[in-house]
């Protein structure tokens, strides 16, 4: 048993409530982890200790330029079941998408698939690639009788050059079967790029079964990390000739030896390290993120998903009892969207905040995204207001 488990006659995977590990006032109902997670108390303490250490740079050993980053890569690799060598550290999803764009080559007859109302960080890079190459962007929409996986597969064919998608739709948590999409892209020789910002660390993901070209995820949502630190996966085919978008000394072979930095080299470190962003040592962010991913791995991603699914099922039942419509039968267990009249979104959002209830409105969905600091009383508080 991992710390935090409770016994449940129907499941041995349910986690106990973890609110005591976060700084959340008792009168606040925070159901918005999909926007930004609170920081663990232990991560805050690690960050404050790092700030104090940063005040005394002479106390920072040379090993801190490299070893914490390598440890963090290993932790994230475990989260998605990837070899550590496939992981790089970057500041944002848009940075990672820019790296992916740099390494994907399309022709004028190729098509790029994205979803209707997809998050813009996984769209703008492909708009630029389409301008540069003449490739055509195809926006996938689904019928009422389709799920997203079926809708995407309907558009994958011999002209498909790139499929750029999330693991679940960011507005309402509707699920996409990445294994099926990956198999289809390989059949036609297309590239696959995944934005996992709304799934990594909370929805089980086996990257070795999916084998995308690239995967990018923000670190400040379900990975409980500080803002400004994100994660990047690259397939082995990009290890030898992959092109980074910047040229940092830290990415070069032998950079651990500060005395030889002026012995310039064209050789990169092995693996995805060539894609690391400059400044990836990030002395303050590193210990905070390490603490967060260590805790997530202790809990177990499968266990987090199962625990949160119980909460969102309560949301589903409560919504239906009130005649509200929940979007998507095929969805992840950690968030969902209740369909809203878009004319009422602003007023409803303002009144929720006034009552210290925090959720997000995305498109026509009221998105509810609980975490392990939430319980059934938080769901009851939301619906008491609604």
C-alpha positions as CSV (number, residue, x, y, z in Angstrom):
1,X,0.0,0.0,0.0
2,X,1.2,3.5,-0.9
3,X,0.7,6.3,1.7
4,X,-2.7,7.8,1.3
5,X,-4.7,4.7,0.4
6,X,-7.9,3.9,2.1
7,X,-9.7,0.7,2.1
8,X,-12.7,0.4,-0.2
9,X,-14.8,-2.8,-0.6
10,X,-15.3,-2.1,-4.3
11,X,-11.7,-1.0,-5.2
12,X,-8.3,-1.1,-3.7
13,X,-7.1,1.8,-5.7
14,X,-9.0,4.7,-4.2
15,X,-6.8,7.4,-2.6
16,X,-7.6,9.2,0.6
17,X,-8.3,12.9,0.4
18,X,-5.0,14.9,0.2
19,X,-6.3,18.4,1.0
20,X,-4.0,18.6,4.1
21,X,-1.0,18.6,1.7
22,X,-2.2,21.8,0.0
23,X,-2.8,25.3,1.2
24,X,-6.5,25.7,0.4
25,X,-8.7,27.8,2.8
26,X,-11.8,25.9,4.1
27,X,-14.2,28.4,2.5
28,X,-12.7,27.9,-1.0
29,X,-14.1,25.3,-3.4
30,X,-11.4,24.9,-6.1
31,X,-12.5,22.6,-9.0
32,X,-10.1,24.1,-11.6
33,X,-7.0,21.9,-11.7
34,X,-7.3,21.9,-15.5
35,X,-6.4,25.6,-15.5
36,X,-3.7,25.5,-12.8
37,X,-3.1,23.3,-9.8
38,X,-2.3,24.6,-6.4
39,X,1.3,23.8,-5.3
40,X,1.9,21.1,-2.7
41,X,3.1,22.5,0.6
42,X,6.2,20.4,0.3
43,X,6.9,21.8,-3.2
44,X,6.5,25.3,-1.8
45,X,8.9,24.5,1.0
46,X,11.4,23.1,-1.6
47,X,11.0,26.3,-3.7
48,X,11.5,28.6,-0.7
49,X,14.6,26.7,0.3
50,X,15.9,27.0,-3.3
51,X,15.2,30.8,-3.2
52,X,17.3,31.1,-0.1
53,X,20.1,29.0,-1.6
54,X,19.9,31.2,-4.7
55,X,20.7,34.2,-2.5
56,X,24.0,32.5,-1.9
57,X,25.2,31.3,-5.3
58,X,28.5,30.2,-3.9
59,X,26.6,27.5,-2.0
60,X,25.2,26.0,-5.3
61,X,27.4,23.0,-6.4
62,X,28.3,22.6,-10.0
63,X,26.3,19.3,-10.0
64,X,23.1,21.3,-9.5
65,X,23.5,22.5,-13.1
66,X,22.8,19.0,-14.3
67,X,21.8,16.4,-11.8
68,X,18.4,17.7,-10.7
69,X,17.3,18.1,-14.3
70,X,18.3,14.5,-15.0
71,X,16.4,13.3,-12.0
72,X,13.3,15.2,-13.1
73,X,13.5,13.7,-16.6
74,X,13.6,10.3,-15.0
75,X,10.5,11.0,-12.9
76,X,8.5,12.3,-15.8
77,X,9.6,9.4,-17.9
78,X,8.1,7.1,-15.3
79,X,4.9,9.1,-15.4
80,X,4.4,8.3,-19.1
81,X,6.3,5.0,-19.2
82,X,9.1,6.3,-21.4
83,X,12.9,5.9,-21.4
84,X,14.6,8.9,-19.7
85,X,16.6,9.6,-22.8
86,X,13.5,10.6,-24.7
87,X,12.7,13.5,-22.4
88,X,13.7,17.1,-22.6
89,X,12.8,20.1,-20.4
90,X,11.2,23.1,-21.9
91,X,9.4,26.3,-20.6
92,X,6.1,25.9,-22.3
93,X,3.9,23.9,-24.6
94,X,4.3,26.4,-27.4
95,X,8.1,26.0,-27.2
96,X,7.7,22.3,-27.6
97,X,5.4,22.6,-30.5
98,X,7.9,24.9,-32.1
99,X,10.5,22.2,-31.7
100,X,8.2,19.7,-33.2
101,X,7.4,22.0,-36.1
102,X,11.1,22.4,-36.8
103,X,11.4,18.7,-37.3
104,X,8.3,17.8,-39.3
105,X,8.6,18.1,-43.0
106,X,5.4,18.2,-45.1
107,X,4.6,18.9,-48.8
108,X,1.9,21.0,-50.4
109,X,-0.4,17.9,-50.9
110,X,-0.3,16.9,-47.2
111,X,-3.0,17.5,-44.7
112,X,-2.7,18.5,-41.0
113,X,-5.5,17.3,-38.7
114,X,-6.5,19.3,-35.6
115,X,-9.7,19.2,-33.6
116,X,-12.5,21.7,-33.6
117,X,-11.8,24.2,-30.7
118,X,-8.4,22.7,-30.0
119,X,-6.2,24.5,-27.6
120,X,-4.3,27.2,-29.6
121,X,-0.7,26.2,-28.6
122,X,-1.3,23.0,-30.6
123,X,-2.7,24.9,-33.6
124,X,-0.7,28.0,-34.2
125,X,2.6,26.2,-34.9
126,X,0.7,24.1,-37.6
127,X,-0.8,27.2,-39.1
128,X,2.7,28.5,-39.6
129,X,3.8,25.1,-41.0
130,X,0.9,25.2,-43.4
131,X,1.9,28.7,-44.6
132,X,5.5,27.6,-45.2
133,X,4.8,24.3,-47.0
134,X,1.4,24.7,-48.6
135,X,-0.1,21.9,-46.5
136,X,-3.8,22.1,-45.7
137,X,-5.2,22.2,-42.2
138,X,-8.2,20.0,-41.7
139,X,-10.3,20.9,-38.7
140,X,-12.0,17.7,-37.4
141,X,-15.5,18.0,-36.2
142,X,-17.7,15.2,-34.8
143,X,-21.3,14.4,-35.3
144,X,-23.6,13.8,-32.3
145,X,-23.4,10.0,-32.8
146,X,-19.5,10.0,-33.0
147,X,-16.8,10.2,-30.4
148,X,-13.6,12.1,-31.2
149,X,-11.6,8.9,-32.0
150,X,-14.1,7.9,-34.7
151,X,-14.2,11.4,-36.1
152,X,-10.4,11.6,-36.3
153,X,-10.0,8.1,-37.9
154,X,-12.6,9.1,-40.5
155,X,-10.1,11.8,-41.7
156,X,-6.9,9.8,-41.7
157,X,-5.9,8.7,-45.1
158,X,-3.0,8.7,-47.6
159,X,-2.9,12.5,-47.8
160,X,-2.6,12.9,-44.0
161,X,0.9,14.2,-43.2
162,X,0.4,15.2,-39.5
163,X,-2.1,14.5,-36.7
164,X,-1.8,17.1,-33.9
165,X,-4.2,16.3,-31.1
166,X,-4.6,16.1,-27.3
167,X,-5.4,13.0,-25.3
168,X,-8.7,14.5,-24.3
169,X,-10.5,17.7,-25.4
170,X,-9.5,20.6,-23.1
171,X,-13.0,22.0,-22.9
172,X,-14.9,19.0,-21.5
173,X,-12.6,16.0,-21.1
174,X,-13.9,14.0,-24.1
175,X,-11.4,11.1,-24.6
176,X,-9.3,10.3,-27.7
177,X,-7.9,6.7,-28.0
178,X,-4.3,7.5,-28.8
179,X,-3.4,3.9,-29.5
180,X,-5.9,3.7,-32.3
181,X,-4.9,7.0,-33.7
182,X,-1.3,6.1,-33.6
183,X,-1.9,2.8,-35.5
184,X,-3.7,4.7,-38.2
185,X,-1.0,7.3,-38.6
186,X,1.7,4.6,-38.9
187,X,-0.4,2.9,-41.6
188,X,-0.2,6.0,-43.7
189,X,3.2,7.2,-42.7
190,X,1.9,10.4,-41.0
191,X,3.4,12.1,-38.0
192,X,1.7,12.2,-34.6
193,X,2.1,15.1,-32.1
194,X,0.3,15.0,-28.8
195,X,-0.5,17.8,-26.4
196,X,-0.9,15.9,-23.1
197,X,-1.4,19.0,-20.9
198,X,-4.8,17.8,-19.8
199,X,-3.9,14.2,-19.2
200,X,-0.2,13.6,-18.2
201,X,0.1,12.8,-14.6
202,X,-3.7,12.2,-14.1
203,X,-4.7,9.8,-16.9
204,X,-2.7,6.6,-17.4
205,X,-0.5,6.9,-20.5
206,X,1.8,4.3,-22.0
207,X,4.0,6.2,-24.4
208,X,5.8,3.0,-25.6
209,X,2.4,1.7,-26.8
210,X,1.5,5.0,-28.5
211,X,4.9,5.9,-29.9
212,X,4.1,9.5,-31.1
213,X,6.7,11.6,-32.9
214,X,6.5,14.2,-30.1
215,X,4.5,14.7,-26.9
216,X,4.4,18.0,-25.1
217,X,2.8,18.8,-21.8
218,X,2.5,21.8,-19.4
219,X,3.9,21.1,-16.0
220,X,1.7,23.4,-13.9
221,X,-1.7,21.6,-14.3
222,X,-2.1,17.9,-13.4
223,X,1.7,17.6,-12.8
224,X,1.4,20.0,-9.9
225,X,4.6,21.9,-10.8
226,X,5.6,25.5,-11.0
227,X,4.7,27.7,-14.0
228,X,7.4,28.0,-16.6
229,X,8.4,24.3,-16.6
230,X,7.1,21.9,-19.2
231,X,8.0,18.5,-20.5
232,X,8.9,17.2,-24.0
233,X,9.1,13.7,-25.4
234,X,10.8,12.9,-28.7
235,X,10.9,9.6,-30.5
236,X,14.3,7.9,-31.1
237,X,14.2,8.7,-34.8
238,X,15.0,12.4,-33.9
239,X,18.0,11.6,-31.7
240,X,20.7,11.8,-34.4
241,X,19.5,14.6,-36.7
242,X,16.8,16.4,-34.7
243,X,17.1,20.2,-34.9
244,X,16.6,22.2,-31.7
245,X,15.2,25.8,-32.0
246,X,18.0,27.2,-29.9
247,X,21.7,26.4,-29.4
248,X,22.5,26.1,-25.7
249,X,25.9,25.2,-24.4
250,X,24.1,22.9,-21.9
251,X,22.9,20.7,-24.7
252,X,26.3,20.0,-26.1
253,X,28.3,16.9,-25.5
254,X,30.8,17.3,-22.6
255,X,29.2,20.5,-21.2
256,X,29.4,19.1,-17.7
257,X,33.1,20.1,-17.8
258,X,33.1,23.8,-17.4
259,X,36.8,24.1,-18.2
260,X,36.3,22.9,-21.7
261,X,33.2,25.0,-22.8
262,X,35.3,27.0,-25.2
263,X,36.3,23.8,-27.0
264,X,33.3,24.2,-29.3
265,X,31.7,21.2,-30.6
266,X,28.9,20.3,-33.1
267,X,28.0,17.2,-31.1
268,X,24.9,17.1,-28.9
269,X,24.3,15.1,-25.8
270,X,22.6,11.8,-26.4
271,X,18.8,11.6,-26.9
272,X,16.2,14.3,-26.5
273,X,18.7,16.4,-24.5
274,X,19.5,18.2,-27.7
275,X,16.0,19.8,-27.4
276,X,16.4,21.0,-23.8
277,X,15.7,24.7,-23.5
278,X,18.4,27.0,-22.3
279,X,18.2,27.6,-18.6
280,X,16.8,24.2,-17.9
281,X,18.9,24.0,-14.7
282,X,16.2,26.2,-13.2
283,X,17.5,26.1,-9.7
284,X,14.1,27.2,-8.1
285,X,11.7,25.2,-10.3
286,X,13.7,22.0,-10.3
287,X,13.2,21.0,-6.6
288,X,9.5,22.1,-6.7
289,X,8.8,19.9,-9.8
290,X,10.8,17.0,-8.4
291,X,8.8,17.0,-5.2
292,X,5.5,17.1,-7.2
293,X,6.4,14.2,-9.6
294,X,7.7,12.1,-6.7
295,X,4.4,12.5,-4.9
296,X,2.4,11.7,-8.1
297,X,4.4,8.5,-8.6
298,X,3.8,7.6,-4.9
299,X,0.1,8.0,-5.4
300,X,0.1,6.2,-8.8
301,X,-1.5,7.8,-11.9
302,X,-4.0,4.9,-12.2
303,X,-5.1,5.5,-8.6
304,X,-5.4,9.2,-9.1
305,X,-7.6,8.6,-12.1
306,X,-9.9,6.2,-10.3
307,X,-10.3,8.4,-7.3
308,X,-11.2,11.5,-9.4
309,X,-13.5,9.4,-11.6
310,X,-15.7,8.9,-8.5
311,X,-15.9,12.7,-8.0
312,X,-16.8,13.4,-11.6
313,X,-19.4,10.7,-11.6
314,X,-21.0,12.5,-8.7
315,X,-20.9,15.7,-10.9
316,X,-22.5,13.7,-13.7
317,X,-25.3,12.4,-11.5
318,X,-26.0,15.7,-9.9
319,X,-26.1,17.5,-13.3
320,X,-28.5,15.0,-14.7
321,X,-30.8,15.3,-11.7
322,X,-31.1,19.0,-12.4
323,X,-31.7,18.6,-16.1
324,X,-28.2,19.7,-17.1
325,X,-26.5,18.1,-20.1
326,X,-22.9,16.7,-19.7
327,X,-20.9,16.7,-22.9
328,X,-19.5,13.4,-24.2
329,X,-20.2,9.8,-23.2
330,X,-16.5,8.9,-23.8
331,X,-14.5,11.0,-21.4
332,X,-11.6,10.9,-19.0
333,X,-12.4,10.5,-15.3
334,X,-10.7,13.7,-14.1
335,X,-12.8,16.4,-15.7
336,X,-16.0,17.0,-17.6
337,X,-18.0,19.8,-19.2
338,X,-21.6,20.8,-18.5
339,X,-23.2,22.4,-21.5
340,X,-24.0,26.0,-21.0
341,X,-25.9,28.8,-22.6
342,X,-23.0,31.0,-23.8
343,X,-25.0,34.1,-23.0
344,X,-25.0,33.2,-19.3
345,X,-21.4,32.2,-19.0
346,X,-20.1,35.6,-17.8
347,X,-22.8,36.2,-15.2
348,X,-22.5,32.6,-13.9
349,X,-18.8,32.8,-13.7
350,X,-18.9,36.1,-11.8
351,X,-21.4,34.8,-9.2
352,X,-19.4,31.6,-8.7
353,X,-16.3,33.6,-7.9
354,X,-18.3,35.8,-5.5
355,X,-19.2,32.6,-3.7
356,X,-15.5,31.4,-3.7
357,X,-16.3,28.5,-6.1
358,X,-13.6,28.3,-8.8
359,X,-14.1,26.5,-12.2
360,X,-13.5,27.4,-15.8
361,X,-15.7,28.1,-18.8
362,X,-14.3,26.8,-22.0
363,X,-16.3,27.2,-25.2
364,X,-19.9,26.2,-24.4
365,X,-18.8,24.1,-21.4
366,X,-18.7,24.7,-17.7
367,X,-15.5,22.7,-17.1
368,X,-15.3,21.0,-13.7
369,X,-11.8,19.6,-12.9
370,X,-11.4,18.2,-9.3
371,X,-8.2,16.9,-7.8
372,X,-7.3,14.9,-4.7
373,X,-7.9,17.9,-2.5
374,X,-11.6,17.8,-3.4
375,X,-14.3,15.7,-1.8
376,X,-18.1,15.1,-2.2
377,X,-18.8,18.2,-0.1
378,X,-17.1,20.4,-2.8
379,X,-19.4,18.9,-5.4
380,X,-22.4,19.5,-3.2
381,X,-21.3,23.1,-2.7
382,X,-21.1,23.7,-6.4
383,X,-24.6,22.3,-7.1
384,X,-26.1,24.0,-4.1
385,X,-25.1,27.3,-5.8
386,X,-26.2,26.2,-9.3
